[in-house]
Amino acid sequence: MPESNSPSSRKPESRVILEFDREVTDAEIQEMQAKHNATSAFLEAADHHDHDHTPDVVDMGEVDQ
């Protein structure tokens, strides 16, 4: 059964207030929000697929002796 968008099935939301040290345009804010949403969606999808929560790490470096 697919998840509905009812308030009882949604994850809690948090809000963050950002302060910038320069003038930020609406377009920049929208771009930052889009990047954040894409990253969150990627991480959520990865979490659903990684049931054992073991990271896929490959170390191609040399071993210190």
C-alpha positions in Angstrom: 0.0 0.0 0.0 1.6 3.3 -1.0 2.1 6.0 1.6 -0.4 8.7 1.6 0.3 12.4 2.1 -2.0 12.6 5.1 -0.5 14.4 8.1 -0.4 11.2 10.2 1.9 9.4 7.6 4.3 12.3 6.9 7.6 12.6 8.7 8.0 15.5 11.1 9.4 18.6 9.4 12.0 20.9 10.8 12.7 24.4 9.7 16.0 26.2 9.6 16.6 29.9 9.5 19.7 30.8 7.5 21.6 34.1 7.8 23.9 35.1 5.0 26.9 37.5 5.1 25.8 38.9 1.7 22.7 39.6 -0.3 21.1 36.4 -1.5 18.7 36.4 -4.5 15.4 34.4 -4.6 16.9 32.4 -7.5 19.9 31.4 -5.3 17.6 30.4 -2.5 15.5 28.3 -4.9 18.7 26.6 -6.2 19.9 25.9 -2.6 16.5 24.4 -1.8 16.4 22.3 -4.9 19.9 20.9 -4.1 18.9 20.2 -0.5 15.7 18.4 -1.7 17.7 16.3 -4.2 20.2 15.3 -1.6 17.5 14.4 0.9 15.7 12.3 -1.6 18.9 10.5 -2.6 19.8 9.8 1.0 16.3 8.6 1.8 16.3 6.3 -1.2 19.7 5.0 -0.3 18.5 4.3 3.3 15.6 2.3 1.9 17.8 0.1 -0.2 20.6 -0.4 2.3 19.0 -2.7 4.8 22.1 -3.8 6.6 23.4 -0.2 6.8 26.9 -1.3 5.9 28.6 1.4 3.8 30.1 0.4 0.5 33.7 1.6 1.1 36.6 0.6 -1.2 40.0 1.9 -0.1 42.3 2.0 -3.1 45.1 3.6 -1.2 48.3 2.1 0.1 48.5 0.4 3.5 50.7 2.1 6.1 53.1 -0.3 7.8 
